[in-house]
Amino acid sequence: MTDLTRLPASDLRTRITAKEISPVELTDAVLARAEKLQPVLNCFVTLVPEQARAAAREAEAAVMKGEKLGLLHGIPFAAKDLVNTAGVRTTFGSLLHEDNVPKEDAVCAARLKQAGAILFGKTTTPEFGHKALTDAPLFGRTRNAWSAEHTSGGSSGGAAVAVAAGIGPIGIATDGGGSTRIPAAANGMVGLKQSNGVIPHSQVADAFGNYTYVTPMTCTVMDTALMLQAMAGPHPSDPWSIGVAPQDYLSAARAEGDLKGKRILYSLTLGNTAVAKDVRAAFEQALGRLRELGAELVELTETLPDMEPVWKVINHTTWRARFDEMIRRDGNRMSTSLVRQVAMASDWSGADYQRAMFQRSELFRMVQRWFEMADYLVTPTLSRTALPIDQDLFDPIEIDGVEVGELRRNWFPYTMPFNITGHPALSLCCGYDAKGLPIGLQFVGRFRDEASVLHAAALYEASERWLDRWPALD
C-alpha cells in the first residue's frame, strides 16, 4: 500500500489503463493513508471517502468495459479549501464558512473530474489564503511533511504536505504571492504558477486585474504537466484565458535532449539581503547541473525594484474590498493576522492602488526585456528552508541564526514579482539543508511559455536523485 501511494500520477495512469492497478484499490490506499496521517500532519479540512469510493467504482467499471479513458482516469486528487467543489464543503479556512457547500465546481476542479480524476478531500489553507503559514482558527496548524517542528509554508500548505507525504499524488493549489511555490519548496514538491489565463480562474473577484492563480501541486514535473494539460484552455469566466490554446505540456515534460543553445539568467538574491548558506550551496550546485546540461549561464545584474510594497498595496486593497464588511461584523472570529493586514489598507487611496498598477506594468516590461536576451531566469524559491512551526507572520525571521527582518519581504522575495508580471514560475527540489529540510529552485520563463519551463525543469529533475527521498512518516 505504501508503494502504491508513492507512485506518481504518470505511472499510475499507465498502470490503470493496463489494468495492473484498480482505481478502487488506489483510492482505498489513498484514503487509508489520509486517515493514518491526518492526526500527524493536519493537512485536510474535509475528507469525502464515500464519494471518492463511489467515483472509483465508476472509474474501474469504465476500465473494465474498455471505454475511452481521460488523461487522469482513476487518479485521486485533493483540492485546496479555497477551490469550490460541488456538493463538498469548502470553508476557505474560515469559521464564517464552516458549513459552506458550493453548488458548482470551480473550472479547474471540473476539468480534473472531466479528465477522470477522483476528488477525495479538501486541503488546509490559512483563512482566505492570506499568508505563507498554514494555520487557521477552523483547524489549527499544518506541520511540514519533513519535520513536526517546522511550518508547511502556505498558503497551499495542506496541498503540498498531502502530496509530499504520499497521501495523494496530485492536488489543486492556489498562488497569490507564492502560495504554491512556497509550500512546494518547503516540502520538496513541484509547484507551478502558470501565466495569466493558462488555467482559467473562475472564482477570482477582479478577473481583469488578477494576480492570483489556481495551480497544480505534484511530486514530479511530469505530473505537473498532466494536471496542466487537463486544466488548461480558454473559458468564458476568465478574460485572460480567452484565445489561449494549451500547449503540448506532456511532450515538453519529457526529460529528453539538453539545454544547449539556451541562456539562463540567474540571481541568488534577486535584490534580497540574506540567503542561508545551505540554500546558497544548493543553488550553486543546481547551476552547475544546468551548465552540464549545456546551458549558458549569465548572472542577472539589473536590480529588481522592491516589489513587496507594490504587491502589498494591490493585495491588501483587494482584501479590504472583499473582507472589510465581514471584519466589521465578525472580526472577532477571524484570523488576527488577516484583520491586521486589511486594516493596513485603510491608509491607501484609489490613486495609491492605481500607482501600484502602473508599477506592475513597469515590472512586466522589465522582465520582458530580460527574456529578449535569455530563455529562463533561475533563482532560489526561498531564502531559507521551512520556518519554525510557531513563526508569526509579523515577527522577524532568522537566517543562519541572524535576525534579518519581517517574513514576507525576507523569506520569499523571489515569488511575488511573478504574480505581478504573470510570467510562469516553477519551483522544484534542489537539495536539503543540514536538518534534512528541502530547498527549492525556481525556474521563470517567457510569458505563456509553460512548455519551455517544464522542459528545463524536467531535465534538471532527471539530473539529480532528489525524487528518491521521502519523509520518515511510516
N, C-alpha and C positions, 0 to 999 in steps of 0.2 A: 504493500500500500504506500509506503514511504517513497519507493522508487517511482511509482505511478504519479504521485503528486509532484515529483521533481522533474518530470519531463516537460519540455517547452511545448507550447501550443502547436508549433510547426511539426513536431514529432507526433504529437497526439492526433492531429488531424489525419496524418498519413496512416497511422495505425487504426484509427476508427474507420476510415474508408476501406482499409484492407480487412476489416472485421477481426483485427487482432485485439482491439480494446473495445469494450462496450461503453457507450455513453452512460448507461446506468451504473456500471462498475466504477467509472471515473467520477461521476457525480457523488456516489456514495463515499468514495475515498476522500474527495474534497470536503464534503460535509463532516465526515468523521474527524478530519484534521482541524477543521474550523472549530468544532466543538471541543476538541482536546486543547487547542492553543489559545482560544479566546480568553479564558481566565488568566493566561500568562501574558498575552500581548495586548488585549483590549483593542483590537483593530476593527471590530464590527459594531455597528449600531443595531442592525437588524439582520437576521438570517431567515431565509424562506425555504426550509428543507422540503416541505410538501410540494410547493410549486416547482422547485428545481427537479425533484424526482419525477413529477408528472411530465415535465418537459423532456427529461432524459428518456423516459419510456417512449415518448413520441419520436424522439430522435433515433432511438435504437430501432424502432419499427420501420422508420424510413430507410435505415441502412439495410435491414434485412429484406426489404421489398425491392432493393436496388434502385430506389428513387434518386434523382439528381440531388446532390448534397451541396450545401452552401460552404462558403470559404472557411467558416468556423463551426461547422456542424458538430454538435455534441460537446463543444468546449465550454466548461463553466467559466463565468466571469462575475466579478463583483463591481458595483458602481459606487463611486463616492456619493456620500449622502447629501450633496448639493444637486445631484442629477436626478431629474424627475423620472420615476419608474411607475408605470401604470399599475394600480392596484397594490403597490408595495410602499409602505411607509417611507416618506422622505422628509427628514426633520431639519435639514440644514444645520445640524448640530445644536439646535435651539430648543429650549424648553417651551418656547412660544409656538413651536410647530411640532410638538412631540407626537401628536396624533394625525398629522397631515398625510393624506393618501392621495396622490395625484391620479387624475383620470386618464392621462396620456403619458406616453414615454417622451422624453427628450429625443430629438432626432438621432443623436449618437447612440442612445440605448436601443431605439427602434431598429436601427441599421444593424447593430450587432445581433439582435434577435432574428432579423431577416436573413442574416448570414448563417443562422443555425446555432448561435451561442446561447448558453443557458444561464440566466441570472440566478445566483444563489445567495446574494446578500448585498448589504449596503455598508460601505466602509466609513470610518470615522473622519471627521473634519472639525477644526475649531469652528465656533459659531459663525455661519455665513462665510467660512473660509478666510477669516480676517487676519491670520498671522501664520508665521512659519514654524509654529509649535502646535502639535495636535493635542489639544485638551479643550473640554467644554463642560459647562455646568450639567449638561444632559447625561454625559457618560464618564467623565473623568479623563485621565491621561492615557495616551497610547505610547507604549515604550518602543524603543528601537529593536529591530529583529536581532541585532547582534549583541545587545547589551541592555539589561534592565536599568542600568544607571544612566542611560542616555536617551535623549529625545528621538522620536521618529522623524523629526522635521515636520514641515507642513507647507501648505495646508492639506495636501493629499497624503498625510502620514499613514492613515489606515490602508489606503490603496497600495502604497509601497511596501508596508510591512506584510500585508497579506500575500503578496507575490514573493517577497524575499523569504518568507517562512515556508514556502511551498504549499500554501493553503489552496490558492487558485492560481492558474498560470497567467491570467491576464486580468486587467482591471481598468475601468474608466476613471480618470483623474480630472482635475482642472488646474489651470495655471493663470494667475493674475499678476504675479510679480516674480514667479519662480516656483509656484506651489506644486508643480510636478517635478521639476528638476531638483529642487532642494531635498525632498524626501527620497527621490531616486538616488541622489548622491550619498545621502546619509545612510542608506540601506543597501547600496551596491547594485541598484537596479538600472534599467534603461528607461529614461523619461524624456519624451519628445514634446516640445511646444512647437507645433507646426505654424506655418504662416497664417495670417488672417484669411479666413474663408475656406481653407482647405478642408476642414471639418466644420460643417455648419454649427453655429451656436444658437439654438432655438430658444434659449431661456434668457439671454442677456437683455437687460432693460434698454441700454443705449446701443443699438446694433451698429450705428454709424461711427460712433467714437470708441468702438470696442477695443479693449486691450486685454481681455480675458479669453481663455481658450478651454474647450473640452478636449481631452488628450488621452493617448494610450499610456498605460503603465505596465511594463513587462520585464522579463528577465533577460531577454535576448533582443538583438537588433531585428532579427527576422520576425519575431513575434510582434514587435512594434510595427513592422511593415504589414503584417497580416491585419492588425487592428486598423491601421491607417487605410488600407485597401478597402476594408469593409465599411468604414465610417465616412470616407471622403466623397466629395461630389456635391454639386450645387443643390440648394434647397431654397424655396421661396421665402423662408423665415429669416434668412441671413443675407443681406445685400452684398457683403464681401464675397459670398460663395458663388453668386450667380455668374455663370460663364467660366467657372474654374473647373476644368476637367481633371479627374485623377490621373496621376502618372502610373507607370508600372513599378510600384513600390517593391513587389516581390522579387523581380529581376534585379532591381537596384541593391537589395539587401543581401544578395549572394556575395560571399567573400571571394570574388574572382578578379583576377588582374592585379593591378597595383596602383600606386599614386604617381607614377612617372608623368611628368608634364604638369602636375598640379602644384600650385603655390599656396602655401599656408602662412597666413599671418598668425603670430602667437603673442600672447601677453600674459605674463604671470600675475600681474596686479590689476590691469585694466583701470588704473588710477587708484586702486586700493592702497592702504598704507601698511598693512601687515598680512603676511601669509605664513602659515605654520610650516616648520621645516620639513615635516613629513609630506605635506602637500607639495611643497617645492620639489622635493626629491622625486615623488611620483610623477609630477608634471614633466620634469626634465627627462625621466625615463620614457614617458609616453612620447615626448618629442623625438627622442632617439628612435623609437619604433617607427614613427611616421617618416622619419628620414630614411630608415632602412627600407620602407615601402616605396621609396622613390620620390617623395615629395620634396620640394624646395621650401625651406623654412625661412621666413623673414620676420624679424621682431617688429611689432607694431610700436612705433614711436610717437604717433599722434596722441595727444592727451584727450581722453574722453571726458566730456563735461560731467559734473556731478549730477547724476540722474535721479538720485533719491529724492531731492526736493521737488523735482518736476513730477515724478511718479506719485509722490505723496499728495500734491495738490489735485492731480487728476483723480486719483483713487479715493482720497478722503472726502472730496466734494461729492463724488458719486455715492459714497456710503451715506453722506449726510442726506442727500436727496432720497435715498432708499429707506434709511433707518431712523431719521430724526423723530418722526411722529411715534414710531414704535418705542423708542427710548423714552420719550416723554411719558408714554403710557405705562410701559412695563420695564423700564431700565433696571429696576432692582432685581429682575430675574434674568438679566442678560450678562454676558461676559464683561467684566470691568475694563478689560483691555480694548474691547470694541467700543464701548461707551466713551472711553477716554479719547480714542482716535477720531471718532465722529465729532466730539467737542472741539478738536483742533481745527476742523474745517469751518467753524463759525467765524474765524478771523479772515477767511478768504472770500473775495468777491467773484462775481461772474467774470470780471476783467482778469482777475488772477488766474482763473481757470483757462480763459482763452489764451493768455500769455503762455501758460504751460503747454497748451496745444500747439502754439507757434513753435515752442522749443522742441516739441515732439517731431514736427516736420523737419526742423533743422537737423536733429539727430538722425532721422531716417536718411536724409540726403548725405550726411557724413558717412554713414555705414554703406550706403550705395557706392560712394567713391572708393571705399576700401575694396569693394568687390569688383571694381573696374580693373584692379591690379592683382587680385588674388581670388582663389576659389573658395577658401574657408578661412574662418578665424577660429583659433583654438585657445581656450582658457581653462583654468580650473573651474569647477562649478561652485565650490565653496572655499572660503579662505582657511577653513579648518574642518575637521570631521565633526560628527554629531555633538551637539552641546549637552551639558548635564540635563537630566530629565526635569529638574526643578527650575531651570532657567526661566526668568521672567522676561517678557517682551521688552520692557523698558529699562532693564538693568544692563550694564555693560557686559560684554563678553570678554573672555580671556583667550589669547592665542599664545601657546608655549609659555603659559604661566604669567603672561603680561596683560594687564587690562588695556584694551585698545579702543573702547567706545561702545556705542549702542549697537544693538543686534543687527537691525536691518541694513544699515549703511556698511557695516564691517564684516558681516558673515556672507551675504550673497549679493555684492555689488555687480557680480558677473551676469546675473539672470535678469534683473529688472529692465535693463536697456532694451532687450529684445522683445519684451512685452509691448514696450512703447513703439518700437520700429516695426514689429510684425515679422521680422526675419525668423526662419526656422532655427531652433536651437535644441540640441540633443545632449543629454548627459548619460554617461555610462561609466562603469567602474574602471579605474586605472591603478588600483593598488589598495593597500591597507596601512594604517598607521601603527605605531608601536603597541597600541592597545588592541589591535585587530579590528578597528573600525574602518569601514570602506571610505575610499577617496574618489571623488568624481572628476571626470574630464568632460568639458563642454565643447561640442562642435557647433559652430554657427555657419550657415550657408546663405547663398543668394536667395532673395525673396521668391517664395513659392518653388524653390528647387529642393524639396524634401528628398527626392530620389538621390541626388548627389550626396546629401548629408548622410543618408542611410548607407550609401556605398562606402564612404570613407570610414564611418563608424564600424561597419561590418568588417572591413579589412583590419582595422585596429583591434577589434574584439578577437578576431581569429589569430592575431599575432601574439596574444597573451593567453594565460591559463586561469584568468580570474573566475571564469564560469565554473571551475571545479570546486570552488569553495562554497560551503553552506553554513549558516549559523547553527550553533550547537543547541538545538531546541529539543532533541529527542532523548 
